[in-house]
Structure formats: C-alpha cells, structure tokens
C-alpha cells in the first residue's frame, strides 16, 4: 500500500514505546552498528532511544502521520526533570535521529521559529521506504507500553500546554497513589474488540487499529494494547485533572460498544448534559428540560450544532475565541452545510439564542469555565474509579463517561449518581 503523507498531519513523538522482542532488537542492533556517533557513553540509553524512535516512525507510517519533535537545545535544558525519560536529551535524541537520517532511513522537515512574531513549527519526520522495508516484520504484539516517568502532569494554561514542575503535596501524593493502584489493576486486564467486521471501517477506525490492535483479522476478536493512564491538570491543581491515554478515549463510540473486558461484554454510562447541569446546580437551580430540544426543534443537525455551541461557550475565554472555535468545528464535522454561511453575524446569532435559552447560567459563558468544571468532573471520576479499583473491578473512563462489564452496570449507575449528588446536592440523569 502506498502511504500518502501530508505535512500538516503529524502526531507527537511518544516515549511510551519499547520492546524486548528479538526481531526488533536485531533491527536496532543492525542500525546501531552503522551509526556514526559516540558509542562509548550511555550506550543503553542511546539504543533505547533508537528503539523508541523506530517504533514511532512505524506508527507514523501505518497512520500516514509525520512524527513531530523538538530540536531546540533550550527545550531540553529547561524541560522539568520529573517528566523526563533518561534519554530525553538533545545530545541523545537529536543525534540518534540525525544518525538514522544519514543512513537514508528518515526524511525530515526541519522546524523553525520566526523571531519577529514568535511563530514556530516543530521538526517533522517520516520513515523512508528503506526503513519501512526493515520494519515490515514488526507487529504490534512485539511492542510494549512503558509507564510515563510521572503520572500526575501539570501544564501551563495556554502557551502550547508546556509541562511545568510543582511542589509535592499530600494531594499530589494521594492522586499518584490512586493512579498507581488503578494502573496496576488495568495492567491485569484483557481488553478486546468483538464483531469489528460488522463496522464500516473509516479512517479513524483504521488508524486506531493500526496503533492498538494486536491482530489483523477484523472478523475475529481483536486484542488491544494497554497503555498507562495519567491525569492532566492545567494551570493549577484545581483546573482540569481528567484521565488520559487510555484506549477507551481513543476509540470511536461504535468501537466502544464492542469492547470486552476480561472476556465479558461491557456497558457505557455517562452523565446527561453534565457541565450544563453543574452550572445550574452551582446556582441552586435544576435543569428541568433537555438543554438543546427547544433550540433544535427536533432537527438532529441543529441539535448537533447547539451541542457544539454549548460546549464551546462553556470552554471559551471570550466570544471572539468561541466564534473561531465554532467555525473550525462546524467545518470539521461538516455541520456547516446546515447553515447559510459561517460569518461572525450568523454564528453570533447561534450564541445569542443559546445564551437566551440559558439565562440563569449565561454569566459563566465565555469565561473559561470549562477547565474548572473539568476539575469537578475529575473528582467524581476519581471516586468512581477508586470505588471499583478497591473491589478489583476494572472500569474505564472517557472524561465524564465510564465503561464496565455489563454485570456491574447498575452498580456503576448508583455510584455515579451518589458521587454527583455529594458534590452538587442535586440528582442527575445517567444515560
């Protein structure tokens, strides 16, 4: 198959990949023997970096994505130590990549920074046909996921989400302890998809299978890889805090309905209009009707549009940024066909109607309220996960929804409602 790359399609270099499979290690040894670099110091780290780089390039090839990474020396010197893999240095990673480029195994598009306006792009790389031929025998079953150096991640709010250091507290220690127990339980589990052959395979499906499937036959049960979960806070430990990196958050809804945990079918539950309910409840009010039905008038396309309008109004910091975000999402989801145009006038009318329909909470719109609400839903998720982890039952999490073996569905409903009411003093509908 001829893979077609677009320089605008890229995924970040990931440090979570490694292998102990002799097939991959032999490839690493052969390439290592031909590299022209210092082979007297930090040899094991350099080989581990080479291994991770080859796996990244293979994933990029399978998904038709460039792999982006930073070549700036300042980036590595200022990178917080708690998040660093041992080979995450300019000398090791950049020299490894330059070395395999000199062997004709990598094509690169070098990044740059405009000193005038600060605009910058990262360097992007992809495997050449020569490297692809070397990696043809490599399969996902040969690749292992390694835990990140830090499970509790704090990023700056804005500024591209740069990771920042933080002081250890009882709170961060408890969060990490809970994550360690949760990850340990997940690592004992078996995750698989069944009846995938019944699904119309779209690009998003094939990309997911390329990255996580441990077999190629879609007509049979497909075992999945099992990455480690971390929590991501944004700008402080009272903002964000959601769970990331699980297969459940990377697969489509129609795949999640086919997900098996330890050979048992699963059910997914989520909170109805969670952040909208939160905003009403914080003001001592209850959302008494569906948040979108009056506005959409039973038109499914219009309902989808107002779901975007509501989500963006809660998460945007200003009307101007909300207009930009809505325009991009409408084009991405192809919902723009339901509107006369995408001018500010047309889109502002949508936001005006939304604000008028929810006057009691409109003071929270365009104030970046979403990141604070995410922290609250992450507290509920933490309680749900702890409840089941303490019982030795695996439950997966996609922000404000949860997936569990179907025999625990009723128990999941109960604990979700219980923890929500503890925090907000109101009941909420579970879908």
Secondary structure, 3 states (H helix, E strand, C coil): CCCCCCCCCEEECCCCEECCCHHHHHHHHHHHHHCCCCCCCCHHHHHHHHHHHHHHHHHHHHHCCEEEECCCHHHHHHCCHHHCCCCCCHHHHHHHHHHHHHCCCEEEECCEECCCCCCEECEEEEECHHHHHHCCCCCHHHCEECCCCCCEEEECCCCCCCECCCCCCHHHHHHHHHHHHHHHHHCCCCEEECCHHHCCCCHHHHHHHHHHECCCCCCCCEEECCCCCEEEEECCCCCEEEEECCHHHHCCHHHHCCEEECCEEEEEEEECCHHHHHHHHHCCCCCCCCCCHHHHCCCHHHHHHHHHHHHHHHHCCCHHHHHHHHHHHHHHHCHHHHCCCCCHHHHHHHHHHHHHHCHHHHHHCCCCCHHHHHHHHHHHHHHHHHHHHHCCCCCEEECCEEEEEHHHHHHHHHHHHHHHHHHHCCCCCEC
